[in-house]
């Protein structure tokens, strides 16, 4: 069964969560956490979205993102793909490091909707 498309509109605010495969550590050092932050900043400049908050822990991360003309799916695809490629090269490994695709909650006035 295909996945339902995510709700998207210019100005949408999302709480985004990414988690290491099997709950394993992905951000094993402060250097890797900083690298993930730098990748986010690069895509922020490229796609002109706003980031209001983030929290990067050893095995997962939370982001609060307001999108513009570029949908969240394109933003997150880029961030996750670049980090995964660099991580795999640095650790001499292949394959996924993140569990499934990211989760997001669309935040709207008056409540939140799981997206």
C-alpha positions as CSV (number, residue, x, y, z in Angstrom):
1,X,0.0,0.0,0.0
2,X,1.5,3.4,-1.0
3,X,2.3,6.0,1.6
4,X,-0.1,8.9,1.9
5,X,1.3,12.2,0.6
6,X,2.4,14.6,3.3
7,X,0.3,17.8,3.8
8,X,2.3,20.7,2.4
9,X,1.7,24.4,2.0
10,X,4.0,27.5,2.0
11,X,4.4,28.6,5.6
12,X,3.6,25.1,7.1
13,X,5.4,24.5,10.4
14,X,6.6,20.9,11.2
15,X,8.1,19.1,14.1
16,X,10.4,16.7,12.4
17,X,12.0,13.6,14.0
18,X,14.7,11.4,12.7
19,X,16.0,8.3,14.4
20,X,18.9,5.9,14.0
21,X,18.2,2.5,12.5
22,X,17.1,0.1,15.4
23,X,17.5,3.0,17.8
24,X,21.3,2.9,17.3
25,X,23.7,5.8,17.8
26,X,24.0,8.0,14.7
27,X,25.5,11.1,16.1
28,X,28.4,9.4,18.0
29,X,30.4,12.5,18.7
30,X,30.0,16.3,19.0
31,X,31.8,16.5,15.7
32,X,29.0,14.5,14.0
33,X,26.3,16.5,15.7
34,X,28.0,19.7,14.4
35,X,28.3,18.2,10.9
36,X,24.5,17.5,10.9
37,X,23.9,21.1,12.0
38,X,26.1,22.4,9.2
39,X,24.3,20.3,6.6
40,X,21.0,21.7,7.9
41,X,22.4,25.3,7.6
42,X,23.5,24.6,4.1
43,X,20.1,23.4,3.0
44,X,18.5,26.3,4.9
45,X,20.5,28.7,2.7
46,X,19.7,26.7,-0.4
47,X,16.0,26.2,0.1
48,X,15.1,29.2,2.2
49,X,13.2,27.5,5.0
50,X,13.2,28.7,8.7
51,X,14.4,26.6,11.5
52,X,13.1,27.6,14.9
53,X,14.6,24.9,17.1
54,X,16.6,21.7,17.0
55,X,17.8,19.1,19.4
56,X,20.4,16.5,18.3
57,X,20.9,13.5,20.6
58,X,23.1,10.4,20.1
59,X,20.4,8.3,18.4
60,X,17.8,10.8,17.2
61,X,17.1,14.4,16.4
62,X,14.2,16.9,16.5
63,X,13.8,19.9,14.2
64,X,11.1,22.6,14.1
65,X,11.0,23.8,10.5
66,X,8.8,26.3,8.7
67,X,8.9,25.6,4.9
68,X,8.6,28.0,2.1
69,X,8.2,27.1,-1.6
70,X,10.2,23.9,-1.3
71,X,8.3,21.0,0.4
72,X,9.6,19.4,3.6
73,X,10.2,16.1,1.7
74,X,12.8,17.7,-0.6
75,X,14.5,19.4,2.3
76,X,14.7,16.3,4.5
77,X,15.8,14.1,1.5
78,X,18.8,16.3,1.0
79,X,19.8,16.6,4.6
80,X,19.5,12.9,5.3
81,X,21.1,11.8,2.1
82,X,24.2,14.0,2.5
83,X,24.7,13.1,6.2
84,X,24.3,9.4,5.4
85,X,26.8,9.4,2.6
86,X,29.4,11.2,4.7
87,X,28.7,9.0,7.8
88,X,29.0,5.8,5.7
89,X,32.3,7.0,4.1
90,X,33.8,8.0,7.4
91,X,32.8,4.7,9.1
92,X,33.6,2.5,6.0
93,X,30.0,1.1,5.8
94,X,27.1,1.1,3.5
95,X,23.3,1.2,3.8
96,X,20.8,3.1,5.8
97,X,21.7,4.7,9.1
98,X,18.2,6.3,9.7
99,X,15.1,4.3,10.6
100,X,12.5,4.5,7.8
101,X,11.8,8.0,6.6
102,X,11.6,10.9,9.0
103,X,8.4,11.5,11.0
104,X,6.8,14.9,11.0
105,X,3.9,16.6,12.8
106,X,2.2,19.4,11.0
107,X,1.6,22.2,13.6
108,X,-1.3,24.5,13.0
109,X,-3.1,27.0,15.2
110,X,-5.4,25.2,17.5
111,X,-3.6,21.8,17.4
112,X,-1.2,19.4,15.7
113,X,-1.7,16.8,13.1
114,X,0.5,13.7,12.6
115,X,1.8,13.9,9.1
